[in-house]
């Protein structure tokens, strides 16, 4: 049984929802388009099967779109939409995540992705999602209104010589066991504490943690094996997350948190030793080399400060693409954050209008005694006497703490402010801040 038709594209092509009967065809299509090796293909297959099953807390089988050639039943293009909730300085907002976007080579340059993105974006509107976020190849998603404007990954890495040794007479002070369902409250508490270091983060509830621990297939490429760190008194110290499919020659962890009762400098050497050992096990199982280990914990993390000699190689972050179709609605959602930032700045009790020119349209923010009274989108005809000008989408760099106004001016000569006061006001409202996002997959 096939899914309901969404659009007839003509020439024998339709866009439709996926159905359970599409599982194997979607696996074959996805691995053909996206796989970069045998074990990458294993991980992708597991991810697709998990998504198609509809067992995930935020995803349904029909959240896949399929472009089908009805003359032979072939899937020629596909993508999916994973709903989730993120947080901006503690304020939740809904996000739609397009993923697994691809088209067979013979069918490219026909606008098939554009047609599917129109559908996914409409789903986002219907679900009250203010932002869409996607990871992907350079430039491409700019074609659909996205801007690369939030850190993605990044970390520190070392080699076998950097693994801290433990002397023969010493006892390993910390140990690791796989997390079980009863560990969810502990994991959730420490994850949320770590999120306070990040301006934007993702909200994980009990259902999502349970699905991560017990619901996903073993080799799902986006799954993390969660390990609880314990000391020799069996006290819970923290937790780490390791991908089940090895990243080439590198063994990595992508999440690492400890409680305030323990020290990063004391716990981290044991974490490195365990990570290296786990990497050797995965290398043997998956017929990979084991040459490196890494902490893929974003641009900054407390563990980096105590491992400069163990993790000497820095890997700069890539970036998430973000799309905010109604910027006024998003800024109204984060209004309490903007007012708090003003209150704690030199612009406390500010009264005035901040009129932003995006060249084809714009935005107006009106303040009264430090309170944001109105936020509205502006048409092209309303842009006269603007306070500042930003080329389209570049203002998102400020909204998401990715760049300062001076950095945007340096990159774009057509970005400017009418005076220095406006520039300082913008930096007060939208300060540069680090974010580390672990999205729902």
Phi, psi and omega in degrees: 000131181261164182283166182295138179288134178259315180216144170260117184268356183082170180054032176082005181255137174229155167253130180219165171290153172281159174226168183303327180291351180272000190307305185294320179296322177291323175299311181298316180297312185295316180292325177296318185279319194250341188292138178243023180156172186301308185283332171298320177296321177300315181294320178294318179302314180297320180297313181297316180297321177297317180294312183297329181300333182076012182279344180292146183297336185238015186221138178242152180310319183288357176281359166273136165258143179232130167263117185247137169275106188289348179287334181223002178077010184285137169279120183250343178201152180196158169199176181217171186225114184251109181281147181196175179235127176251177181226139176243105182049041176092355179259119181290146170212146184277143183228142170251132183245102171291142179208172178050049183273123180194157178218139176296147189304321183291346184246010181282163180066031175244004179078021183292322177291319179301317180296318180290323178295325175302320180290313180298319179294325176292321175302318180300316178301313182296333181266004179073026181273121184275341185224145167245142182224139180213148169260144181179183184294155181302142171073318197309313188283354170298335180296342185242022174089017179260152177229138178281105193208030176203133183304139174235117175064221189090153180178203180227148182219156177216181182239177186305324181296339181268355178291121183295132181278154173242131185291154184304322184277354181273150175257134178302121186283339183228145184230166189226132175225151180293137180291148176238174186303324181292346178276353187304314180302321179293314180298315182298316180299316182283327174299313181295325176295317178296328180296338180294343176281351188244132179295315177246133176212181184246137180273121177248122178260182183302319182297320179292318178295319179297318179296321179296319185280324190232348189260332186275153174295153189305317188257017173311123188296340179258000177284153173236131171283113184268126178244134175273132176269129177231151174268183184289353174264008181066022175277139178286128185254321184175199177207159175228162176230128184238132176297141181282342175253123186295140179275077180060234181276002188251134168259130190229156164236147186242357173211140183204117178221147173229163179283163179293350183278354184233167188252132176303319183293331179277324186278324191298322177304321177293323178299316180297315180298318179294318181299318179296315179298317178297321178298321178295321179295314179294323180298319179293315182295319189257011176054047178245165172275157175239100184243332188224165167223153184209151171255104180265076190242021179092190185291324179226152177191145180304327182296332180297327185289341182249011183226029184300325180276335179274335182233070188283341184266127180260132176250114182291147179293151166274209181210145168282143165276132175237146176230128179233092187292332178233088185294325179300317180296321179293316181294327175296325179295321182264017181309315180302325179294314181297319180292322177294319179297318177299314183300327183266012182243183175290352183256024176305138180066024181297138173234129179156177180248134173254109185251115187253129183256116176258018175077318176256339175202193182192195186208141177237130175239120181249130183243147174221114182052043177083358179258135178278106186274317180218145170227125180214147175285145180247144174276172180302323184286353182253015189268358183296145179059045181285155178280327182205156180234136178227130170305151185312134176076344184290338178295337177300333177300325178282316183304320184259020172067021187273328181214151172276168178297323179294323178293322178292320177299322181295321182281329186229109182290345176266015169258132181197164176236153183291337177197171181294328180300318179297319179299317180293324177296317179298318179292330177290318180288324186229070182290153176288126182216149180280143172229143174231113188246126173249097189285163175281129182236000000 
